[in-house]
Amino acid sequence: MPFVNSPRKQDFFKEDLRFHELIAQASHNHIMFHMLDRISDLLTDSRRRSMKWPGMDEKAASYHFLIAQAISQRNPTQARSLMKLHLEDMLQEFRNGG
């Protein structure tokens, strides 16, 4: 995975939230969009915690870059696989306590 320099923590936090919101909108899946909206407080809390872990914002930025690249190349299979890896990676980090 390429290493992407992420912006300052606060800027990345806003960009991270916006990235996931745009993905949900672009999916044209109303259920996913509304689900994301309903759990946004939980997601915000988890992102605030994970941003404190060393290297996590850079790792997330790298996943985001690759996912956006797959979307721009109109490769939904790759984008879906990368998003799944991103979520699984984050879940594993939470299980390990960062």
C-alpha positions as CSV (number, residue, x, y, z in Angstrom):
1,M,0.0,0.0,0.0
2,P,1.5,3.4,-0.9
3,F,2.2,5.7,2.0
4,V,0.3,8.9,1.7
5,N,1.2,12.0,3.7
6,S,-2.0,13.0,5.6
7,P,-2.9,16.5,6.5
8,R,-2.9,17.8,10.0
9,K,-4.9,15.7,12.5
10,Q,-8.0,18.1,12.6
11,D,-8.0,18.5,8.8
12,F,-7.7,14.8,8.3
13,F,-10.6,14.1,10.7
14,K,-12.9,16.3,8.7
15,E,-11.7,14.9,5.4
16,D,-12.1,11.3,6.7
17,L,-15.7,12.0,7.6
18,R,-16.4,13.6,4.3
19,F,-14.7,10.8,2.4
20,H,-17.0,8.2,3.9
21,E,-20.1,10.4,3.4
22,L,-19.2,10.9,-0.3
23,I,-18.7,7.2,-0.8
24,A,-22.1,6.5,0.7
25,Q,-23.7,9.2,-1.5
26,A,-22.0,7.9,-4.6
27,S,-23.2,4.3,-3.9
28,H,-26.8,5.5,-4.6
29,N,-27.7,3.0,-1.9
30,H,-30.2,5.0,0.2
31,I,-30.1,2.4,3.0
32,M,-26.3,2.7,3.3
33,F,-26.4,6.5,3.3
34,H,-29.1,6.7,6.0
35,M,-27.4,4.0,8.1
36,L,-24.1,6.0,7.9
37,D,-26.0,9.1,8.9
38,R,-27.7,7.4,11.9
39,I,-24.4,6.0,13.3
40,S,-22.3,9.1,12.6
41,D,-21.9,9.8,16.3
42,L,-20.4,6.4,16.9
43,L,-18.2,6.7,13.8
44,T,-17.0,10.1,15.0
45,D,-16.1,8.7,18.4
46,S,-14.2,5.7,16.9
47,R,-12.3,8.0,14.5
48,R,-11.3,10.3,17.4
49,R,-9.9,7.3,19.2
50,S,-8.1,5.8,16.3
51,M,-6.5,9.0,15.2
52,K,-4.5,8.9,18.5
53,W,-2.8,5.7,17.4
54,P,0.6,6.1,15.8
55,G,0.4,5.8,12.0
56,M,-3.3,5.3,11.8
57,D,-4.2,8.5,10.0
58,E,-1.5,7.8,7.4
59,K,-2.8,4.2,6.9
60,A,-6.4,5.5,6.5
61,A,-5.2,8.1,4.0
62,S,-3.5,5.5,2.0
63,Y,-6.6,3.3,1.9
64,H,-8.7,6.3,0.9
65,F,-6.3,7.2,-1.9
66,L,-6.5,3.7,-3.3
67,I,-10.3,3.5,-2.9
68,A,-10.7,6.8,-4.7
69,Q,-8.3,5.7,-7.4
70,A,-10.4,2.5,-8.0
71,I,-13.5,4.6,-8.1
72,S,-12.0,7.0,-10.6
73,Q,-11.0,4.1,-12.8
74,R,-14.5,2.8,-12.6
75,N,-13.4,-0.4,-10.9
76,P,-16.2,-1.2,-8.4
77,T,-14.8,-4.6,-7.6
78,Q,-11.4,-3.2,-6.6
79,A,-13.0,-0.3,-4.7
80,R,-15.2,-2.7,-2.8
81,S,-12.3,-5.0,-1.9
82,L,-10.2,-2.1,-0.7
83,M,-13.0,-0.7,1.4
84,K,-13.6,-4.1,2.9
85,L,-9.8,-4.4,3.7
86,H,-9.9,-0.8,5.2
87,L,-12.8,-1.7,7.5
88,E,-11.3,-5.0,8.5
89,D,-8.0,-3.4,9.2
90,M,-9.5,-0.8,11.4
91,L,-11.6,-3.4,13.2
92,Q,-8.5,-5.4,13.9
93,E,-6.8,-2.4,15.3
94,F,-9.7,-1.7,17.6
95,R,-9.6,-5.3,18.8
96,N,-5.9,-4.9,19.5
97,G,-6.4,-1.6,21.3
98,G,-4.4,0.4,18.7
